[in-house]
Amino acid sequence: FPGVGHPDNTGDQSSSIESIVTVPADVLNNEINISATISCGGSGGDSKIASLSVTVTCEETNSSVTNTINIPTGTNNKILEILPTTLLSGVSTYGNNISVTITRTPNTTTDTALYAAVKIQDISVGFKRSSFFTKGLGSEFKPFS
């Protein structure tokens, strides 16, 4: 995600990526979280911040959640939680499609790292999943006699 670029560029400077993830069969509930390995150019001493907006949408229910994360310049290959564990309607249904959109708009109130690029090397979408996908056996226990 680039910064503002050349000073003569006065058009829309936002950039974004989008990916779609399918809900796995062993998901337990509507909990979802997202982490990523992120770097942000520049030196850590200049106190500049790059701001990313993360929007996660279930395509089938049209429900969405949004989070903003601020990344200081000088960050190098750090694993950051870009969407803390939250509930999203539709995540508990096997086969639903979850859209993840990450956007950066430099030169805004929260994004002051005008000439620093943000690099995302890895994105991990986490679901609350069962360890073993089996039928519950709690009803088969007998009291001790």
Backbone hydrogen bonds, N-H to C=O, Kabsch-Sander energy under -0.5 kcal/mol:
donor,donor_aa,acceptor,acceptor_aa,energy
4,V,114,L,-3.3
5,G,114,L,-0.5
9,N,6,H,-2.0
10,T,8,D,-0.9
15,S,104,R,-2.4
17,I,102,I,-2.1
19,S,100,V,-2.1
21,V,98,I,-3.0
23,V,96,N,-2.8
27,V,24,P,-1.0
28,L,128,K,-3.3
29,N,128,K,-0.7
32,I,86,T,-2.4
33,N,126,G,-1.9
34,I,83,L,-2.1
35,S,124,S,-2.3
36,A,80,L,-2.4
37,T,122,D,-1.9
38,I,36,A,-0.7
38,I,78,K,-2.9
39,S,119,K,-2.5
40,C,75,T,-2.8
41,G,117,A,-2.4
46,D,43,S,-1.3
47,S,44,G,-0.8
50,A,71,I,-3.0
52,L,69,I,-2.8
53,S,103,T,-2.9
54,V,67,N,-3.7
55,T,53,S,-0.5
55,T,101,T,-2.9
56,V,65,V,-2.8
57,T,99,S,-2.5
58,C,63,S,-2.5
59,E,57,T,-0.7
59,E,97,N,-2.8
62,N,58,C,-2.2
65,V,56,V,-2.1
67,N,54,V,-2.4
69,I,52,L,-2.7
71,I,50,A,-3.5
73,T,48,K,-2.2
74,G,40,C,-1.9
74,G,41,G,-0.6
75,T,72,P,-1.2
78,K,38,I,-2.5
80,L,36,A,-3.0
80,L,78,K,-0.6
82,I,34,I,-1.4
82,I,80,L,-0.9
83,L,34,I,-2.0
86,T,32,I,-2.3
88,L,30,N,-2.2
91,V,88,L,-2.0
93,T,90,G,-1.2
94,Y,92,S,-0.7
95,G,23,V,-2.0
96,N,93,T,-1.9
98,I,21,V,-3.6
98,I,96,N,-0.5
99,S,57,T,-3.3
99,S,97,N,-0.6
100,V,19,S,-3.2
101,T,55,T,-2.9
101,T,99,S,-0.5
102,I,17,I,-2.3
103,T,53,S,-2.6
104,R,15,S,-2.8
105,T,51,S,-0.5
107,N,111,D,-0.8
108,T,111,D,-1.0
112,T,49,I,-1.9
112,T,110,T,-0.8
113,A,49,I,-1.9
114,L,112,T,-1.9
116,A,113,A,-1.2
118,V,1,F,-2.7
119,K,39,S,-3.0
121,Q,37,T,-2.8
121,Q,119,K,-0.6
122,D,37,T,-0.8
124,S,35,S,-3.4
125,V,123,I,-0.5
126,G,33,N,-3.8
126,G,124,S,-0.6
128,K,31,E,-0.9
129,R,127,F,-0.8
130,S,26,D,-2.3
134,T,132,F,-1.7
140,E,137,L,-1.8
141,F,138,G,-1.1
